[in-house]
Amino acid sequence: MKHALRPTLLGALLLTATLSTFASCRGGISEDPPVHLVLDMDFQQKVKTQSKSEFYPDHRGMRLPVTDANGRVAVISRRPLPDPAMSNRDASNAFVTANPVPVSSEVLERGQKLFDINCAICHGYTGQGGNGVHGNGLVGRRWPVVIPNFHFQENKSEADNRVALLSEGEYFEVITNGKGTMPAYGPRIDVEDRWAIVHYIRVLQSLSR
């Protein structure tokens, strides 16, 4: 008799659990907070605009832009105004091919630092670009398109050496506005710093000659 009741009792329990599950999904109104099995970013710590923060000594939630060792803001503007003295266009809007920033050890050091931060991820620290097993940058190794090489390659066609033969003004133009799959870095890098990167690219090219 006991053995006969066990399947019946088990079935009743399963039926009760099933009915309870469907009943809980009936869409009724509840004042209890919902259950978050996966929190995602619903409860992240954040500071709202103009609000007070106890984390900083001055209690300001909104912080001033981060500056580098020279006191310059890392991101100048999302839409920087062009400096006519540093543009790659002259007063008549003609294209300028020469770098207007005088070269110095400080400029080259700045150019190397910014190249390593912004450019090496694709072109590699050597500036040799490439992709797949021949890629010199982290992105280049995973990129289906060949990343341009800044170095002149012997026994290669003029088309293969197109990027290596660009003028300094053309490098500045591409850094500023992007080209192909390369994004525009004009909103991220100061005008003078873009010219510093161009100076450093010339240094990389000179090392392979």
Long-range contacts (C-beta under 8 A, 24 or more apart in sequence): 72-190, 75-187, 75-188, 76-190, 77-187, 78-187, 79-187, 80-186, 80-187, 80-190, 80-191, 82-191, 83-191, 83-192, 86-191, 86-192, 86-195, 87-191, 88-169, 88-172, 88-173, 88-176, 95-169, 96-169, 97-167, 97-168, 97-169, 97-170, 98-167, 98-168, 98-169, 99-168, 99-169, 99-172, 99-195, 99-198, 99-199, 100-195, 101-192, 101-195, 101-196, 101-199, 103-199, 107-196, 107-199, 108-196, 108-199, 108-200, 108-203, 110-193, 110-196, 111-193, 111-196, 111-197, 111-198, 111-199, 111-200, 111-201, 111-203, 112-200, 112-203, 114-189, 114-193, 114-196, 114-197, 114-200, 115-197, 115-200, 115-201, 118-185, 118-188, 118-189, 118-197, 119-197, 122-147, 122-182, 123-147, 123-148, 123-149, 123-150, 126-151, 126-204, 127-151, 127-201, 127-204, 127-205, 129-163, 143-181, 145-180, 145-181, 150-201, 150-204, 150-205, 151-204, 151-205, 151-208, 152-205, 152-208, 152-209, 164-205, 168-195, 168-198, 168-202, 171-197, 171-198, 171-201, 172-198
